[in-house]
Amino acid sequence: MSDRVQVKVLFFAKCREIAGVSSVLYCVPPRVDRHLLVDEICDKFGFGNIRENLIVAINEQYCSAEAGGVLEIKEGDEIALIPPISGG
């Protein structure tokens, strides 16, 4: 079993603005704690100032921040980082 799998990370709103792109291919561990995964991606792409407010989805399924837990990630999965969106 590989120690990393390639996924597509999607950036929305402020994340897209900070990263300068709407998506990237990125390698992550196939089994990883949700909080560690978010920390790694935030460190890599400079989302530290919005990290605590991010919503994370894997393959269009939201991952609860409160629940934490180990995520099973497969090659080709999509991980979306969604910051709070304000509107009016």
C-alpha positions, -999 to 999 in steps of 0.1 A, spaced: 0 0 0 13 34 -9 20 59 18 3 87 -2 -25 89 -28 -32 116 -53 -64 136 -49 -78 167 -64 -81 196 -39 -108 221 -48 -106 257 -34 -136 279 -31 -141 316 -23 -113 330 0 -93 297 -4 -93 302 -41 -82 338 -37 -54 329 -14 -42 299 -34 -45 317 -67 -60 286 -83 -94 268 -81 -79 233 -78 -46 213 -75 -35 177 -76 -20 169 -42 -8 137 -24 -22 129 10 -20 98 33 -48 72 25 -57 71 62 -55 104 81 -71 122 109 -94 149 96 -77 176 116 -42 166 105 -53 166 69 -67 201 72 -36 213 90 -14 199 62 -34 215 34 -37 248 53 1 249 59 9 241 23 -14 267 8 -14 295 34 -49 292 49 -38 296 85 -58 327 92 -91 310 80 -83 274 91 -107 273 120 -136 283 98 -132 259 69 -157 234 59 -142 202 44 -159 178 20 -146 146 5 -164 135 -27 -192 160 -20 -198 147 15 -192 171 44 -168 161 71 -178 173 105 -151 194 123 -164 183 157 -164 147 149 -127 146 137 -119 110 131 -98 90 106 -107 96 70 -102 69 43 -90 86 12 -86 68 -22 -66 77 -53 -86 102 -73 -109 115 -45 -119 151 -44 -113 172 -12 -131 206 -12 -121 234 12 -150 258 17 -146 289 38 -175 308 53 -194 326 26 -212 358 35 -239 373 14 -265 399 14 
